[in-house]
């Protein structure tokens, strides 16, 4: 919204144009800034403009009305008003509102985020005299873009090392390893079949999963990481159980579990020795002539991954700086709507994960607070980037 509307109220009167086809209404418009991107708009439509619109509606109806004893276009207005009063009244109100709202948006640079809050049932356009109506509408936040030229971002540097290539190859060969049932204890590099269950201070988490896991140093869950998994499971035999504690990530999609300590139980049902694959098995699949070519392909893959991580790091730094600089208010209704949507998703995910209604209700307040903060940050980033794209004439491409 333009800066001249930032005062407590502004009143203007739009002059009517001379050309009937493009005639503007002589509106009297008062716009009041009620804060948080909310505007209260009061409108007076002159009686003469209403009469002109009424005549336009009658002309349109006269041309299409089918009345026995009269040719199209020849039905008297008095008869039209008597037979089609309800339809005429509705058309007049619709046209008055449509034309006036479009004119207000254009002349006063109103950029609404939703429909005007109008109670149409209580609006009645008078037969004579002016028509007055009022409404509230949420608009896009008005703010100055931050000085992007003054922002400093740190681009992660580094080159892919021979050691990283060697580790990648080792993991790749292990991923194609053949398994062999093993009697006795598991050793690093072996694999186990196990039943995994979970518990935490809030009680047991319903449900178990059957997993085939290789004894590597780190075991990744969707929202947690277990370091020292190989050490934990070394020496385990079929029929034994090992336990470990993990911390749920602060970025977990299940908001109420963020930062919680969860105990993981691994009930082992079988142990397997791993017979690694050889590099030559990949030559044809990866279009390599020899081991040197194989390493070169892997080096390029790792380089591509590093470039992606660098871009993501820059993106996250930029979004963080945008959030820090965005000290303006957001539309309250939009924030509430988006927060409610996010909260519903979180509650649904918790329900699907097997949490009880009592557990969900106990954490709902904290979840709502977290969802509110996350939503506000995401919306501010959206508005800033959208305004920047408009200023720089940037359009999305496929």
C-alpha positions as CSV (number, residue, x, y, z in Angstrom):
1,X,0.0,0.0,0.0
2,X,1.3,3.5,-0.8
3,X,2.8,5.5,1.9
4,X,0.1,8.2,1.9
5,X,-2.3,5.7,3.5
6,X,-0.1,5.1,6.5
7,X,-1.7,7.9,8.6
8,X,-4.6,7.2,10.9
9,X,-7.1,8.1,8.2
10,X,-7.2,9.6,4.7
11,X,-10.3,10.9,2.9
12,X,-10.5,11.5,-0.9
13,X,-13.1,12.0,-3.5
14,X,-12.6,10.6,-7.0
15,X,-13.8,12.9,-9.9
16,X,-16.2,11.4,-12.4
17,X,-14.8,10.9,-15.9
18,X,-16.6,12.4,-19.0
19,X,-16.7,9.3,-21.2
20,X,-19.7,7.2,-20.1
21,X,-18.0,3.9,-21.2
22,X,-15.2,4.6,-18.8
23,X,-17.0,6.7,-16.2
24,X,-15.7,6.4,-12.7
25,X,-17.9,6.7,-9.6
26,X,-17.7,9.8,-7.6
27,X,-16.7,7.8,-4.5
28,X,-15.9,9.3,-1.1
29,X,-13.4,7.0,0.4
30,X,-12.0,7.0,4.0
31,X,-9.2,4.6,4.7
32,X,-8.2,4.0,8.3
33,X,-5.0,2.2,9.3
34,X,-6.0,-0.2,12.1
35,X,-2.5,-1.7,12.4
36,X,-1.1,-5.2,11.5
37,X,-1.9,-4.7,7.9
38,X,-5.6,-4.2,8.6
39,X,-7.4,-1.3,6.9
40,X,-10.9,-0.1,7.7
41,X,-12.5,1.4,4.6
42,X,-15.6,3.6,4.5
43,X,-17.3,4.2,1.2
44,X,-20.0,6.6,0.0
45,X,-21.4,6.0,-3.4
46,X,-23.3,9.1,-4.7
47,X,-27.0,8.6,-5.4
48,X,-26.6,9.8,-9.0
49,X,-24.0,7.0,-9.7
50,X,-26.5,4.5,-8.3
51,X,-29.2,5.8,-10.6
52,X,-26.8,5.4,-13.6
53,X,-26.0,1.8,-12.5
54,X,-29.8,1.1,-12.0
55,X,-30.4,2.4,-15.6
56,X,-27.6,0.1,-17.0
57,X,-29.2,-2.9,-15.2
58,X,-32.6,-2.1,-16.6
59,X,-31.2,-1.7,-20.1
60,X,-29.6,-5.1,-19.9
61,X,-32.7,-6.7,-18.4
62,X,-35.0,-5.0,-21.0
63,X,-33.0,-6.6,-23.8
64,X,-33.2,-10.1,-22.5
65,X,-36.5,-10.2,-20.6
66,X,-39.2,-12.5,-22.0
67,X,-42.5,-10.9,-21.1
68,X,-45.7,-12.1,-22.9
69,X,-47.2,-9.4,-25.1
70,X,-43.9,-7.4,-25.4
71,X,-41.1,-7.7,-27.9
72,X,-37.5,-7.9,-26.4
73,X,-36.4,-4.3,-25.6
74,X,-39.9,-2.9,-25.5
75,X,-40.9,-3.9,-22.0
76,X,-41.9,-0.9,-19.9
77,X,-39.6,-0.1,-16.9
78,X,-42.5,-0.1,-14.5
79,X,-43.4,-3.7,-15.5
80,X,-39.8,-4.8,-15.3
81,X,-39.5,-3.3,-11.8
82,X,-42.7,-5.0,-10.7
83,X,-41.9,-8.5,-12.2
84,X,-38.1,-8.6,-11.6
85,X,-37.7,-6.4,-8.5
86,X,-35.6,-9.0,-6.6
87,X,-33.4,-9.8,-9.5
88,X,-32.9,-6.1,-10.3
89,X,-32.1,-5.2,-6.7
90,X,-29.5,-8.0,-6.5
91,X,-27.9,-7.0,-9.8
92,X,-27.7,-3.3,-8.7
93,X,-26.0,-4.2,-5.4
94,X,-23.6,-6.6,-7.1
95,X,-22.6,-4.1,-9.7
96,X,-22.3,-1.2,-7.2
97,X,-20.0,-3.2,-5.0
98,X,-17.9,-4.7,-7.8
99,X,-17.3,-1.4,-9.6
100,X,-16.6,0.5,-6.4
101,X,-14.3,-2.1,-4.9
102,X,-12.3,-2.3,-8.2
103,X,-12.0,1.5,-8.3
104,X,-10.9,1.7,-4.7
105,X,-8.2,-1.0,-5.2
106,X,-6.9,0.8,-8.4
107,X,-7.0,4.4,-7.1
108,X,-5.7,3.8,-3.6
109,X,-3.2,1.0,-4.4
110,X,-5.0,-1.5,-2.1
111,X,-3.2,-4.9,-2.4
112,X,-5.6,-7.2,-0.5
113,X,-4.6,-10.6,0.8
114,X,-8.1,-11.9,1.0
115,X,-11.7,-11.0,0.4
116,X,-13.1,-7.8,2.0
117,X,-15.0,-8.5,5.3
118,X,-18.5,-7.6,4.0
119,X,-21.8,-8.8,5.4
120,X,-23.6,-8.8,2.0
121,X,-26.9,-9.8,3.6
122,X,-27.1,-6.6,5.6
123,X,-26.2,-4.3,2.7
124,X,-29.1,-2.6,1.0
125,X,-28.7,-0.1,-1.8
126,X,-31.3,2.7,-1.4
127,X,-33.8,3.6,-4.1
128,X,-32.8,7.2,-3.7
129,X,-29.8,9.0,-2.1
130,X,-26.3,7.9,-1.4
131,X,-25.2,4.4,-0.5
132,X,-22.8,4.0,2.4
133,X,-20.9,0.8,3.3
134,X,-17.8,-0.1,5.4
135,X,-15.5,-3.1,5.5
136,X,-12.2,-4.3,6.8
137,X,-9.5,-5.9,4.6
138,X,-6.1,-7.3,5.2
139,X,-3.4,-6.0,2.9
140,X,0.2,-6.9,2.0
141,X,2.7,-5.5,4.5
142,X,4.3,-2.2,3.4
143,X,8.1,-2.2,4.1
144,X,11.4,-1.2,2.7
145,X,13.6,-4.0,1.3
146,X,16.8,-4.6,3.2
147,X,20.1,-3.4,1.7
148,X,21.2,-6.7,0.2
149,X,24.5,-5.1,-1.0
150,X,25.5,-4.7,2.7
151,X,24.8,-8.4,3.5
152,X,27.9,-10.6,3.9
153,X,27.5,-14.3,3.3
154,X,30.1,-17.0,4.0
155,X,30.5,-19.4,1.2
156,X,31.8,-22.8,2.5
157,X,35.0,-23.7,0.7
158,X,36.8,-27.0,0.2
159,X,37.8,-29.6,-2.4
160,X,37.0,-33.2,-2.5
161,X,39.9,-35.2,-0.9
162,X,41.3,-38.6,-1.8
163,X,40.2,-39.8,1.6
164,X,36.6,-38.7,0.9
165,X,36.7,-40.6,-2.4
166,X,38.1,-43.7,-0.6
167,X,35.3,-43.6,2.0
168,X,32.7,-43.2,-0.7
169,X,34.0,-46.2,-2.5
170,X,34.1,-48.3,0.7
171,X,30.5,-47.4,1.5
172,X,29.5,-48.1,-2.1
173,X,31.1,-51.5,-2.2
174,X,29.6,-52.3,1.2
175,X,26.1,-51.4,-0.1
176,X,26.4,-54.1,-2.8
177,X,27.9,-56.7,-0.4
178,X,26.5,-60.2,-0.3
179,X,25.3,-61.4,3.1
180,X,26.0,-64.7,4.8
181,X,24.3,-65.9,8.0
182,X,26.8,-65.8,10.8
183,X,26.9,-67.7,14.1
184,X,28.2,-66.0,17.1
185,X,28.9,-62.3,17.7
186,X,28.5,-59.4,15.4
187,X,31.6,-57.4,14.3
188,X,32.0,-53.9,12.8
189,X,30.9,-54.1,9.1
190,X,28.5,-57.0,9.8
191,X,24.7,-56.6,9.6
192,X,21.9,-57.5,11.9
193,X,18.2,-58.1,11.6
194,X,16.4,-56.5,14.5
195,X,13.1,-55.3,15.8
196,X,13.3,-51.7,16.8
197,X,11.0,-50.1,19.5
198,X,11.0,-46.7,21.2
199,X,10.2,-45.2,24.6
200,X,10.6,-41.8,26.3
201,X,9.8,-40.0,29.5
202,X,6.2,-39.6,28.3
203,X,5.7,-43.3,28.0
204,X,6.2,-46.0,25.3
205,X,5.8,-45.0,21.7
206,X,3.4,-47.5,20.1
207,X,4.6,-49.6,17.2
208,X,7.8,-51.5,16.1
209,X,9.8,-51.8,12.9
210,X,11.8,-54.6,11.4
211,X,15.1,-53.4,10.1
212,X,18.2,-54.8,8.4
213,X,21.1,-52.6,9.7
214,X,24.8,-52.6,8.9
215,X,27.1,-52.0,11.8
216,X,28.4,-48.5,10.8
217,X,29.6,-45.8,13.2
218,X,26.5,-43.6,12.6
219,X,22.9,-44.7,12.4
220,X,20.5,-42.1,11.0
221,X,16.8,-41.9,11.9
222,X,14.4,-39.5,10.1
223,X,14.8,-36.9,12.9
224,X,17.7,-38.2,15.1
225,X,21.2,-39.6,14.8
226,X,22.9,-42.3,16.8
227,X,26.7,-42.1,17.0
228,X,28.7,-45.2,17.9
229,X,26.2,-47.6,16.5
230,X,28.9,-50.1,15.5
231,X,30.4,-50.0,19.0
232,X,27.0,-50.5,20.6
233,X,26.2,-53.6,18.5
234,X,29.7,-55.2,18.4
235,X,29.5,-58.5,20.2
236,X,25.7,-58.8,20.1
237,X,24.2,-62.2,19.3
238,X,20.9,-63.3,17.9
239,X,18.3,-63.2,20.7
240,X,20.0,-60.3,22.6
241,X,18.9,-56.7,22.9
242,X,20.9,-53.5,23.0
243,X,19.6,-50.0,23.9
244,X,20.7,-46.4,23.2
245,X,19.4,-42.9,23.8
246,X,19.1,-40.3,21.0
247,X,18.0,-36.7,21.0
248,X,15.2,-35.7,18.6
249,X,16.3,-33.0,16.2
250,X,15.2,-29.4,16.7
251,X,14.0,-29.5,13.1
252,X,11.8,-32.5,13.5
253,X,8.5,-32.2,11.7
254,X,6.8,-33.5,15.0
255,X,7.2,-30.2,16.9
256,X,6.2,-31.5,20.3
257,X,9.1,-34.1,20.2
258,X,11.9,-31.6,19.3
259,X,14.7,-31.9,21.8
260,X,13.2,-34.9,23.6
261,X,15.4,-37.8,24.7
262,X,14.2,-41.1,23.2
263,X,15.4,-44.6,24.1
264,X,15.8,-47.0,21.2
265,X,15.7,-50.7,21.7
266,X,17.3,-53.1,19.2
267,X,16.2,-56.7,19.6
268,X,18.5,-58.7,17.4
269,X,17.0,-61.7,15.5
270,X,19.9,-62.6,13.2
271,X,23.6,-61.6,12.5
272,X,25.0,-61.6,8.9
273,X,28.6,-61.3,7.7
274,X,29.1,-59.0,4.8
275,X,31.2,-60.0,1.7
276,X,31.9,-56.7,0.0
277,X,31.6,-56.2,-3.8
278,X,34.6,-55.2,-5.9
279,X,35.1,-52.0,-7.9
280,X,35.2,-53.9,-11.2
281,X,31.5,-54.8,-10.7
282,X,30.6,-51.1,-11.3
283,X,32.7,-50.4,-14.4
284,X,30.1,-51.3,-16.9
285,X,27.2,-49.8,-14.9
286,X,29.1,-46.4,-14.5
287,X,30.7,-46.5,-18.0
288,X,34.3,-46.7,-16.6
289,X,37.2,-48.5,-18.3
290,X,39.3,-49.0,-15.2
291,X,39.6,-48.1,-11.5
292,X,41.0,-44.6,-12.3
293,X,38.0,-43.8,-14.3
294,X,35.8,-45.2,-11.5
295,X,37.4,-42.9,-9.0
296,X,37.1,-39.9,-11.4
297,X,33.3,-40.5,-11.6
298,X,33.0,-40.6,-7.9
299,X,35.1,-37.5,-7.5
300,X,32.7,-35.6,-9.8
301,X,29.7,-36.9,-7.9
302,X,31.2,-35.7,-4.6
303,X,32.0,-32.3,-6.2
304,X,28.4,-31.9,-7.3
305,X,27.2,-32.7,-3.8
306,X,29.6,-30.2,-2.3
307,X,28.4,-27.5,-4.7
308,X,24.8,-28.2,-3.7
309,X,25.7,-28.0,0.0
310,X,27.4,-24.6,-0.7
311,X,24.2,-23.3,-2.4
312,X,22.1,-24.5,0.5
313,X,24.4,-22.8,3.0
314,X,24.2,-19.5,1.2
315,X,20.4,-19.8,0.9
316,X,20.0,-20.5,4.6
317,X,22.2,-17.6,5.6
318,X,20.3,-15.2,3.3
319,X,16.9,-16.3,4.7
320,X,18.2,-15.9,8.3
321,X,19.4,-12.3,7.6
322,X,16.1,-11.5,5.9
323,X,14.2,-12.7,9.0
324,X,16.5,-10.6,11.3
325,X,15.9,-7.5,9.2
326,X,12.1,-8.0,8.9
327,X,10.9,-6.0,12.0
328,X,7.5,-5.1,10.5
329,X,4.1,-6.5,11.3
330,X,2.4,-9.3,9.5
331,X,-1.3,-9.6,8.7
332,X,-2.8,-11.2,11.8
333,X,-5.5,-13.2,9.9
334,X,-3.0,-14.6,7.4
335,X,-0.6,-15.6,10.2
336,X,-3.4,-17.3,12.1
337,X,-4.6,-19.2,9.1
338,X,-1.1,-20.4,8.1
339,X,-0.3,-21.3,11.7
340,X,-3.5,-23.3,12.0
341,X,-2.7,-25.2,8.8
342,X,0.8,-26.0,10.1
343,X,-0.6,-27.1,13.5
344,X,-3.1,-29.4,11.9
345,X,-0.4,-31.1,9.9
346,X,1.7,-31.5,13.0
347,X,-1.2,-33.0,15.0
348,X,-2.1,-35.4,12.1
349,X,1.5,-36.6,11.9
350,X,1.6,-37.2,15.7
351,X,-1.7,-39.1,15.5
352,X,-0.4,-41.2,12.6
353,X,2.8,-41.9,14.6
354,X,0.7,-43.4,17.4
355,X,0.7,-40.8,20.1
356,X,-2.4,-40.8,22.4
357,X,-4.9,-38.0,22.5
358,X,-3.7,-37.1,26.0
359,X,0.0,-36.9,24.9
360,X,-0.9,-34.7,21.9
361,X,-3.1,-32.4,24.1
362,X,-0.4,-32.0,26.7
363,X,2.1,-30.6,24.1
364,X,-0.4,-28.7,21.9
365,X,0.3,-25.3,23.5
366,X,4.1,-25.5,22.9
367,X,3.4,-26.8,19.4
368,X,1.2,-23.8,18.7
369,X,3.9,-21.4,19.9
370,X,6.6,-23.1,17.8
371,X,4.3,-23.2,14.7
372,X,3.5,-19.5,15.2
373,X,7.2,-18.5,15.2
374,X,8.1,-20.7,12.2
375,X,5.1,-19.4,10.2
376,X,5.9,-15.8,10.9
377,X,9.5,-16.3,9.7
378,X,8.4,-18.2,6.6
379,X,5.9,-15.5,5.7
380,X,8.3,-12.6,6.1
381,X,10.8,-14.4,3.9
382,X,8.1,-14.9,1.3
383,X,7.0,-11.3,1.3
384,X,10.6,-10.0,1.0
385,X,11.6,-12.3,-1.8
386,X,8.3,-11.6,-3.6
387,X,8.9,-7.9,-3.4
388,X,12.5,-8.3,-4.5
389,X,11.4,-10.4,-7.5
390,X,8.9,-7.7,-8.5
391,X,11.4,-4.9,-8.2
392,X,14.0,-6.8,-10.3
393,X,11.4,-8.2,-12.8
394,X,12.3,-11.7,-11.9
395,X,9.9,-14.4,-13.2
396,X,9.9,-18.1,-12.3
397,X,10.9,-20.4,-15.2
398,X,10.6,-24.1,-15.6
